[in-house]
């Protein structure tokens, strides 16, 4: 694309892409934890730790009265 020979459609396309990227950046800045599943699909009674290689290791947390 020759930058000296821009057509109105080129400018509209560039502005549309800038607007889309700005909207995505705004949403990601507004909701920083969006898309992060810290329990890997388990409930709140589970604690999971990601491993560098392989699947995460998850341990079920028990209440103090359940341990006896």
C-alpha positions as CSV (number, residue, x, y, z in Angstrom):
1,X,0.0,0.0,0.0
2,X,1.4,3.3,-1.0
3,X,1.0,5.8,1.9
4,X,0.8,8.7,-0.5
5,X,-2.2,7.2,-2.3
6,X,-4.7,6.6,0.5
7,X,-8.3,6.1,-0.3
8,X,-11.2,7.0,2.0
9,X,-11.8,3.2,2.5
10,X,-8.2,2.7,3.7
11,X,-8.6,5.5,6.3
12,X,-11.9,4.1,7.5
13,X,-10.4,0.6,7.9
14,X,-7.4,1.9,9.8
15,X,-9.7,3.9,12.1
16,X,-12.0,0.9,12.6
17,X,-9.0,-1.3,13.6
18,X,-7.7,1.4,16.0
19,X,-11.2,1.6,17.6
20,X,-11.4,-2.2,18.0
21,X,-8.0,-2.5,19.6
22,X,-8.7,0.5,21.9
23,X,-12.0,-1.1,23.0
24,X,-10.3,-4.5,23.7
25,X,-7.5,-2.7,25.6
26,X,-10.1,-0.7,27.6
27,X,-12.0,-3.9,28.6
28,X,-8.8,-5.7,29.6
29,X,-7.7,-2.7,31.7
30,X,-11.1,-2.5,33.3
31,X,-11.3,-6.2,34.1
32,X,-7.7,-7.4,34.6
33,X,-8.8,-10.9,35.9
34,X,-11.0,-11.6,32.9
35,X,-10.3,-15.0,31.6
36,X,-8.2,-16.3,34.5
37,X,-9.6,-19.4,36.1
38,X,-7.5,-19.8,39.2
39,X,-9.2,-23.0,40.3
40,X,-9.1,-24.7,36.9
41,X,-12.8,-25.5,37.1
42,X,-13.0,-26.7,40.7
43,X,-15.0,-25.1,43.4
44,X,-13.8,-22.8,46.2
45,X,-13.0,-25.7,48.5
46,X,-10.1,-26.6,46.2
47,X,-6.7,-25.0,46.0
48,X,-4.8,-25.5,42.7
49,X,-1.2,-24.7,41.8
50,X,-0.1,-24.5,38.2
51,X,2.9,-26.6,37.2
52,X,5.6,-25.4,34.7
53,X,5.1,-28.7,32.8
54,X,2.0,-30.8,32.9
55,X,-1.4,-30.4,34.6
56,X,-2.0,-28.4,37.7
57,X,-2.0,-30.0,41.1
58,X,-5.2,-29.5,43.1
59,X,-5.8,-30.2,46.8
60,X,-9.1,-30.2,48.5
61,X,-9.2,-28.0,51.5
62,X,-11.1,-29.4,54.6
63,X,-12.5,-27.6,57.6
64,X,-11.0,-28.1,61.0
65,X,-14.0,-30.1,62.2
66,X,-13.8,-32.5,59.2
67,X,-10.2,-33.5,60.0
68,X,-11.2,-35.4,63.1
